[in-house]
Amino acid sequence: MEPVSDPSGGYVQSLARGLLVIRAFNESNPEMTLSEVARATDLSRAAARRFLHTLVHLGYVWTDGRVFALTPRVLELGFAYLSSVSLPEIAQPHLERLAAEVHESASVSVLDGPDIVYVARVPTTRIMTVSINIGTRFPAYATSMGRVLLADLPAAELDDCLSGMDLQPLGPHTITTTAGLKRELARIREQGWALVDQELEAGLRSIATPIRDRSNRVVAAVNISSHASRTSLADARDKLLPPLLETAARIGADLRVAPNSRALRGEGHL
């Protein structure tokens, strides 16, 4: 969908449309024709053509004259963010230690609107039908890290975020009502961690805890994910949660003494 203009006058629509074209390419659509890009972005063919050829000229898109695809240069856009935030660099060794201890995958993510975005990860075995990499996005409402991050939002901000979510049943146990999700977030807020059982995908269980900055604000979340056949709900609480809490505390402690961290200045959310 085409971005909505900002009535304040500070909105650059052409930039927004160019970014929209870049975001139209994903795992399901790694290559697209001009017509497909126009449909995916709700742009006219003429507009889509202008943006695509501009991106080709800048080196962010490749074309053989019929189909278009992103080039590795788009990674520069994400690297600019990652290189300015100490969180991924700080979290990585702690995730490696955690994954080695529990023999399960460990990740850190931040909140970006209705989604979580992975910023650090140590995989062990693949437990989902899709690959998870740095930059992978999932709906926050159906993930343990997303719920930890949503639970810390001020009430008005949370209501605004939930109003834009389409609570689809992604797994066999997905919470699909706003009232039910709010009840679960209240419980997470009180207990300080989130356990999700096959809500994002069948067979996937994950448990997450918040990472806090020096002002005690939740700036990110860390989780352990496992297959339901290996880890019972009781094991997740009794065996995975204690080392996960320790890891979150260690990452938070390192963040609090790190210089030049955007997360320390209350900018943990994208």
C-alpha positions in Angstrom: 0.0 0.0 0.0 1.2 3.5 -0.8 2.4 5.5 2.2 0.1 8.3 3.4 1.4 11.8 3.2 2.3 13.8 6.4 0.1 16.9 6.6 2.9 18.7 8.5 4.7 19.2 5.2 7.9 17.4 6.2 7.1 14.2 4.4 9.0 13.3 1.2 6.7 11.1 -0.7 9.2 10.1 -3.4 11.6 8.8 -0.8 8.7 6.8 0.9 7.7 5.3 -2.4 11.3 4.3 -3.2 11.6 2.5 0.1 8.3 0.9 -0.5 9.6 -0.6 -3.7 12.7 -2.0 -1.9 10.5 -3.5 0.8 8.3 -5.2 -1.8 11.0 -7.7 -2.4 11.1 -10.5 0.1 11.6 -14.2 0.5 8.4 -15.0 -1.4 9.1 -12.5 -4.1 12.9 -12.3 -4.6 12.5 -11.4 -8.3 9.6 -9.4 -9.8 8.6 -7.9 -13.1 7.6 -4.3 -13.5 4.0 -5.2 -13.4 4.4 -7.3 -10.2 6.2 -4.5 -8.5 3.5 -2.0 -9.4 0.8 -4.4 -8.0 2.8 -5.1 -4.8 3.2 -1.4 -4.1 0.0 0.0 -5.5 2.0 2.3 -7.7 1.3 3.0 -11.4 3.5 1.2 -13.9 5.1 4.5 -14.8 5.9 5.4 -11.2 7.2 1.9 -10.4 9.4 2.0 -13.5 11.0 5.4 -12.4 11.7 4.1 -8.9 13.1 0.8 -10.2 15.4 2.4 -12.7 16.6 4.9 -10.1 17.4 2.0 -7.7 19.2 0.2 -10.6 21.3 3.3 -11.3 22.2 3.5 -7.6 23.1 -0.1 -7.4 20.4 -1.3 -5.1 18.5 -3.2 -7.7 19.6 -5.5 -10.6 17.6 -6.2 -13.8 18.0 -8.3 -16.9 15.5 -6.0 -18.7 12.5 -8.1 -17.7 12.8 -9.0 -14.0 14.2 -7.0 -11.1 15.9 -8.1 -7.9 17.7 -6.5 -5.0 21.5 -6.5 -4.9 23.7 -7.1 -1.9 24.2 -3.3 -1.7 20.8 -3.0 0.1 22.6 -4.5 3.1 24.3 -1.2 3.6 21.0 0.3 4.7 20.6 -2.2 7.5 24.3 -2.0 8.4 24.1 1.7 9.0 21.6 1.0 11.8 23.5 -2.0 13.2 26.8 -0.2 13.2 25.4 2.7 15.2 23.9 0.5 17.9 26.0 -1.4 20.3 23.3 -3.9 21.2 24.0 -6.6 18.5 27.7 -6.5 19.2 27.2 -6.6 22.9 24.6 -9.3 22.8 26.3 -11.8 20.4 28.9 -13.3 22.9 26.2 -13.7 25.5 23.9 -15.4 23.0 26.8 -17.8 22.1 27.3 -18.7 25.7 23.5 -19.2 26.2 23.1 -21.4 23.1 26.1 -23.5 24.1 24.6 -24.0 27.6 21.1 -24.9 26.7 21.8 -26.4 23.2 19.0 -24.4 21.7 18.8 -21.3 19.4 19.0 -17.9 21.1 18.1 -14.5 19.6 17.7 -10.8 20.3 15.1 -8.6 18.7 13.7 -5.1 18.8 10.2 -3.8 18.2 9.5 -2.1 14.9 5.8 -1.1 14.7 3.7 -4.3 14.8 6.7 -6.6 14.2 9.9 -7.8 15.8 13.2 -7.5 13.9 16.0 -9.9 14.7 19.3 -8.0 15.4 21.4 -10.9 16.8 21.1 -14.6 16.7 22.9 -17.9 17.4 21.1 -20.8 15.7 21.6 -24.4 16.6 19.1 -26.5 14.7 16.5 -25.2 12.3 13.1 -25.5 13.9 10.9 -23.4 11.6 9.8 -23.7 8.0 11.5 -20.4 7.2 15.1 -19.4 7.8 15.7 -16.8 10.5 18.5 -14.3 9.8 19.5 -10.8 11.0 16.7 -8.5 9.8 14.0 -11.2 9.8 10.6 -9.9 10.9 7.7 -11.7 12.6 4.4 -10.3 13.9 5.0 -9.3 17.5 1.7 -10.5 18.8 2.5 -14.2 18.1 6.1 -14.3 19.4 7.6 -14.4 22.9 10.0 -11.5 22.2 7.2 -9.5 20.7 5.0 -9.9 23.7 7.8 -8.9 26.1 8.3 -5.8 24.1 4.6 -5.0 23.7 4.0 -5.5 27.4 6.4 -2.6 28.2 4.6 -0.1 26.0 2.6 2.7 27.6 -1.1 2.0 27.5 -1.9 4.6 24.8 1.0 3.4 22.6 0.0 -0.2 23.1 -3.6 0.5 22.1 -2.4 2.3 19.0 -0.1 -0.6 18.1 -2.8 -3.2 18.6 -5.3 -1.3 16.6 -3.2 -1.8 13.5 -2.6 -5.6 14.0 -4.4 -8.3 12.1 -4.5 -11.1 14.6 -4.4 -14.1 12.3 -4.1 -17.7 13.6 -0.5 -18.4 12.5 -0.2 -21.6 14.7 -2.6 -24.0 16.5 -2.6 -21.9 19.7 -2.4 -18.3 18.4 -4.3 -15.7 20.5 -6.5 -14.0 17.9 -8.5 -11.5 20.0 -7.3 -8.1 21.3 -8.9 -8.8 24.7 -7.1 -12.1 25.0 -3.8 -10.6 23.9 -4.1 -7.8 26.4 -4.8 -10.3 29.2 -1.7 -12.2 28.2 0.4 -9.0 28.1 -0.7 -8.0 31.5 0.4 -11.4 32.9 3.8 -11.0 31.1 4.2 -7.5 32.5 3.6 -8.9 36.0 5.8 -12.0 35.8 8.6 -10.4 33.7 8.8 -13.1 30.9 6.8 -14.6 28.1 6.3 -18.2 27.0 4.7 -18.9 23.6 3.5 -22.4 22.7 3.0 -23.0 19.0 1.4 -19.6 18.3 3.8 -18.5 15.5 4.1 -22.0 14.0 3.2 -25.6 14.9 5.9 -27.3 16.9 7.7 -24.1 17.9 8.0 -23.1 21.6 9.9 -20.0 22.7 10.5 -18.2 26.0 11.7 -14.6 26.2 12.8 -12.0 28.7 13.3 -8.2 28.4 16.6 -6.4 28.1 16.6 -3.2 30.1 18.7 0.0 29.8 20.0 2.1 32.6 16.6 3.8 33.0 14.9 0.4 33.4 13.2 0.7 30.0 12.8 -2.4 27.9 14.9 -1.8 24.8 15.1 -5.3 23.4 14.2 -8.9 24.1 16.2 -12.1 24.2 14.7 -15.6 23.7 15.4 -19.3 23.5 13.4 -21.2 20.9 13.0 -25.0 20.8 10.8 -27.7 19.1 7.9 -28.9 21.2 9.1 -32.4 20.8 12.3 -31.6 22.7 11.1 -29.1 25.3 8.0 -29.4 27.4 6.3 -26.3 28.8 7.6 -27.2 32.3 11.1 -27.7 31.0 11.0 -24.3 29.3 10.0 -22.6 32.6 12.3 -24.7 34.9 15.4 -25.3 32.7 15.5 -22.5 30.1 14.1 -19.5 32.0 16.9 -19.3 34.7 19.8 -19.1 32.2 17.7 -16.8 30.0 17.1 -14.4 32.8 20.8 -14.4 33.6 21.7 -13.7 30.0 19.3 -10.8 29.8 20.8 -9.3 33.0 24.3 -9.6 31.6 23.4 -8.0 28.3 21.6 -5.2 30.2 24.6 -4.7 32.5 27.0 -4.4 29.5 24.6 -2.0 27.7 24.5 0.3 30.8 28.3 0.9 30.6 28.6 0.9 26.8 29.4 4.3 25.2 27.5 5.8 22.3 24.7 3.3 22.4 21.3 4.5 21.0 19.7 1.9 23.3 21.1 3.7 26.3 19.4 6.9 25.2 16.0 5.3 25.1 16.0 4.5 21.4 15.9 0.7 21.5 12.8 0.5 19.3 13.3 0.9 15.6 
